Amino acid sequence: MMTSRRFFLSGATALAAAAFSGGARAQDVIGDILKSTGSWDDTFDARVSDNGKVASTLPIFSPQTISFTEQAIELYRGITAQGGWQPVPATKKLKLGVVDPDVVPLRRRLMVSGDLPQNAGLSDAFDSYVDSALKRFQIRHGLPDDGVTGKYTYSAMNVSAQVRLGQLETNLVRLRSMGGFLGERYVMVNIPAQQVEAVENGRVVLRHAAIVGKVDRQTPIVNSKINEIIVNPYWNAPVSIVRKDIIPLMRKDPNYLKDSHIRLLAPDGSEVDPMTVDWSTEDAVKYRFRQDPGANNAMASVKINFPSPDGVYMHDTPQQSLFGKLMRFDSSGCVRVQNVRDLVTWILRDTPGWDRQHFEAAIKTGESTPVKVTNPVPVYFTYISAWSTGPGVVQFRDDIYGRDGVDELQITSSL
């Protein structure tokens, strides 16, 4: 079947436009994709993202995001009405230059989701257009955009359209609950995305990778205000970490506290010799475990404080390599922030005497220094695993804590 270039000029844009005009039109467009099998001798334009770029300065919490997510729901209702998409065989690592029959179902899948233009054809060649489309898909799902169909990419790709629709509907409720005024400046931590947004005047001015809580030590939902920055902080280990981590480590290595520069303090503030403690019991929980400031401190250079019933906070980390991991659910509930000094500089912008130069100089002293934030900045820890920031740009993340109610969305726990 030959189809006009005019009709297929842009994949995701056509799908999104169909969604705007209603589910019936979306179904017609999707139906054409699913039925298309013929020759494709017209040179096609793969610039899907020209009208729907994945990168965006639009905050997740914004009226526009709510509107785009509503449009995405209409789009996915149309997709599901047409039977969704067929699973892509997850048996081979497909990448640029490969010629394989499995590239055909991969192309179909990428067309339906709007990542590959509808006039890209159904050949078995993994060409540069499929490469770009797959990378776009990976970015939308929070995966490394390496253009290779690995296990995480296949798993995300083979979640059914019906489940994705339900995920969007669930998260729209969450987005609407935060649809009010959040402040001219605020910080938002999206737990499933493992990401921090610094927002100013309705625009994301900074984005940071984050490390959030493990499944058994989850980062809580927070609505507070950042009121203090501590340069070169002491780290006081919470009781949960003392019980689960430190006591077992001391049983294996009696020098652990000394090597980690952690002091044991009695209730009256006096220092206790760890060798006088019976580590075969949990008696040590009555003491305070305080780590000295320095390069090995669990919070490294800085701590971002705010009132929280759960006692959580944001901070730097000496383990910078963790930010390179795909799944960064490694903390005990607090949030570690990559390039945190940029975020702190932004938070302290209105605090006299604390420009970047002074901040960096204070770190070099090694002295613990609390800084009161002149204009406290609202901070929100939230759980948004699906949203849209533009026509045809639908973002999905792993439902790591299982809050969306569908096992199929807990991708990493099943691999």
N, C-alpha and C positions, 0 to 999 in steps of 0.2 A: 504494500500500500504506500503510495506516495502522499506525503502531507506537506502542505505549503509552508515555506520558511516563515511567512508572516505569522502563521498560527503558532509556530513553535519558537518564536524568537527568544523567549526567556523562560526557563523552566520554573523556578521557584516563584517568579513574579506572576506568571500565569496562574499557578495554583493559588497563590495568595489572593489575586484579584477575583478568582472564582469564589473563594471563601467569603470575600467581602459582599458579593452579590447573592450569597445564599448557598445552601448545601446542594441544591439540585444542579446548579452550574458546576460546582466542584466535582460532583459525581460524573458529569459529562466529560470534563477534562481528564479526570483520573481514568475513566473508562477508556478514553482514547489511548492513554499511555499503556494500559494493560493489554489492549488489543493490538497495539502497533507491532508489526513484525517484518515489514517489507524492506525494500532497498532504500538506501539513504545516500544518494549521490550528491546531495546539496551540501556545501561546506557549512558546518554548523558553528554556532557561537556559544562557547561554554562559559561565558562570563555571568554565571548565575548570580554571583554576589554583587553585581553592579547595583541592583535595586534591593538587595537584602544582605548586606555585609554582616558577617558573623561578629566581627569586632564592633563595639558600640560604646559610646559614653553615656548611654541611657541607663539610669539606675534600675535595679530590679524592683525597688519600691518606687513606683511612679504611676500616675494615671495612664500614661502612654503604654507602659508594660502591661497593665491590666487590660487595656483595649486590644493590644496586639495578642495577648493570650486568649482573649475571647474570640478573636478572629482565627487563631490557631485551632481552637476547639471546633469551630465550624468547619475548618479545613479537614480536620481529622475525623469529624463525623461523616464527611463526604467520602473520605478514604475508606472508613470502615463499612459504609453502606455499599461500597463496590467490592467488598470482600477483603479489604486490607492489602497486605503484601505477602508474597510467598517467602518462606524461609530460604535463606541463601546457604547452600551446602558449606558446612564449616570444616572442611577436610584439608584445605590447602592454603598456603600462604601466597596470596595473589598480590602482585606488585607491578610497578611500571615495567613494561617490556614483555610480560608474560602473555602467551597466547594459550587460552584454555577454555573449554566449553563452560566452565563455572563462572567465567566473566560475564556471560549473558544474564544469568539470574542476578548477579551483582549489579549490572547496569539497570535492570528492571527495578530493583529495590531502590537504587539511588535516584532513578527518575520519579518514582512515586513520591518520595519524600522531598523532591524539589532540589536535590543536590546536583543532579546531572540534568542538563537541558533535554527536553523531550525529543529533540531532533538529533540526539547524539548517536542513535543507531543501536543495534543489538548484535554487534559483532563480538567475537570471542577474544578480541585484542584488548589488553589492558594498556590503553594509550594515555597520553598526557591529560586528556579531558577526564577520563575515569580517575586518574591520579588526583587531579584537582578536586573532583567531586567527593572522592573518598576522604581526602584531607578535610574538606568542609564538613562532612558528616562527623568525622572524629572530633573536630573542634566543637561542634554543637553538642557533643556528648561528653565533653570534658576529658577526651583521650588524647594522647600524644599524636600529633598530625604527621605520622611517618609514612602514610600512604601504603601501609601493609596491613592485610587482613589477618591480624592476630586474634587470639582467643577473646580478648575483651571487646574488640571491634565486632566480631561475629556475634557475641552475646548481646551487645547493645543493638545490633542490627536486627536480630531475630526475636526481640521482644515484639509481641503482636501489636498491630495498630489499635486494636480495641483496648489493650492495657495502657498504651501510651495516651489514648484519649482519656481514660479514667484518671491517669496521673495528672494530666493537664487540668481536669475538672477539680480534682482534690486540691491542687496547688492554687487554683484561681481563688478558692475560698480563703486561703492563707494570704494571698496578695491583697485581696479586698479588705481583709482585717487590718492591714497596714496602709490603707489608702488615704489616711489623713495626713495632716502636716507633721512632718518628722523633724523639722528644723532646717534653717538655712545651711547649716553644716552638720553632718552626722557621719558616723562610722557604722557600717553594716557588715556583720559576719554571716555568710551563708554556709551553714554547716555541711550539707551534702556536696556543695561545689568546692569546699575547702578553700574559700576565697574571702578576702576582705575588700570592701569598697569604701573609699572616702568620697563623700558626696558633698558638693557645694553648689548652691543655686540650681538644683535640679540636674546636675551633670556630674558624672564620675570623673574625679580629677586624679585619683590614684587607685590602682588595683594591686593587691598583694596575694601571693599564694599563702595558704595557712595550713597549720597542722592542728587538727581538732581531736576531740575525745575518741577513745576506743569504744567499741560496741558495748563493752562491759563497764566503761567509765565515761558515759556520754556527756558531751558539752550541753549545758542546759540552755533553754530559751531565756534571753535576758533583755530587759528594757531599763536602761540606766543612763548615767552621764559620767563621762570621763572627767574626774576632778583632780587627779594627781598623776604625775610622772615621777618615777624613782630612778635616778641615774645610778648605776652600779648597785643594784639592790642586793640585800640579803635575801636568801631563800629559806623560808620556813616550811619544812615538809609537812603536808597535811597528814592527819592520823591515818587516812586510808592508804597513803603511800608508805608510811612507817610500817603498817601491818603487812601490806601486800608485797612490798619491795625491800625496804631497808632491813627489817629484822631477818628475813631469809638470807639476805646478802651477808649480814654480820655473822650468821651461823656458818657460812662458807668461808668468809674472809674477815677475821677480826680486825684487820687494818683498813677496812673499807671506809669508815668514817674519817679516819686520819688522812687517807689518801685523797679523799674527796673534799677535804677542808670543811667538814661538817662538824659543828660543835654540839655537844649534848648539854642542854641547860635545864637546871632544876626550876621549879615554880618560883623560887626567890631570885632567879637570875644568875645564880652561881653555876660555874661550869663543872660538869660531872665527867669523871674518867670513864670512858666506855668499858674499860677492863673490869670495872666494879659492878657491871650490870649482868644479870643472868639472861643471856640471849636465848636460852632454851624456852623461856616463857615470853609473854607479851607485856611484862612489867615496864618495858621501855616506853610504852605509849604515854606514860605519865610525864615524860620529859619533852622538852621542845628541841627539835632538830633544826639547827640554823646553819646554813652554808654561807661562808664568807663571800664577799664580792670578789670578782675576778674572772679570768677567762674561762675557768671551768665551772662557774656558777650555772645552775640550771636555767637561769633567766638571762645569763650573759650580761649585756650592757644596760638593759633597760626593762622596766616594768610599767605597764599602763594600768592604772587603778581606777576602779569605779565601785560604788556600792552594789553588792550582790548577795542575796540570801544564800547562794551556793558557794560563795567565797572564790569565784573564778576571776580571772584577769587575763590580760594579753601581755605578751613578753617576747623578748629576743631569745635565741637559743644558740648554744655552742655547736649544736649538731646541724650545721647548715646543709649537710648532704641529704637530710631527710626531705628537703623541699624538692629534690629531684625524683622522688617516688611518685608513682601514679596514684596510689591510695595513701593519703596522709592522715589516717585515723590512728594516731600513735600517742596522743597525750592522755593525761588523767582527767581531762575535762577543760583545762585552760587552753588558750589559743596562742600558739606560737606564730609569729608573723615574719615573713621574709622581707628583707630590706626595711626592717621596722624603724630605722632611724629616719627614713623619709616620712613615714607616717607620724612619728613623734614630732618632727620639725613642723609638719602641717598642723598638728594639734596645738603646739605651743606658739603658733604664729602671733597670737594676740597677748602672749605673756611676756611682759617687758624683761629684757636682758637675756632671753633664751632663744636667740637665733641659732642657726645651724653651727656657726663657728664656736659659739659659747658652749653649746651642747656637746660637740665633739671634744672640746678642751676638758669639759667636766668628766667625760668618760675616761680620758687619759690619766686623770688624777687617781683613779681607783677608789675614791672615797664615795661612800653611799650618800646620795644627796636627793632628798625629796623636793619636788617642785609642784607648787599648787597651780593648777590651770586657771588662768584668769577668767576665761569664759568657758565653763564646762561644756564639753561636746557630747551630744546624745550618742549613745551606742546601743545597737540592737543585734542580738544574736538570734538568728532565725533559721527556719528549716524550709527551704524552697528547692524542690527537686525537679521542677519543670516550669518553664516560663518562655515568653517570646519578647524579643526586643526589636522586632521589625517584620515587615511582610515576608513570609517564607522562612524566617529565622526562628526556629523552635529549639530551645535548649532543654536537654534532659541530663539528669545526673543519677548516679546509683543511689537508691533509697537505703543507705547504709544502716540506718537505725530501724528500718522496717515500719516507718510511720505512715507510709502510703497504703498499707494493708494488702499488698499483693506480693507474694513470694518471688514472682518472676522479676520484680524490680530490684531485688537484692542480688545484683549480678555478681559482685566480688565474693560474696559469701558462698556462692554455688560453684566457684571455680577452684 
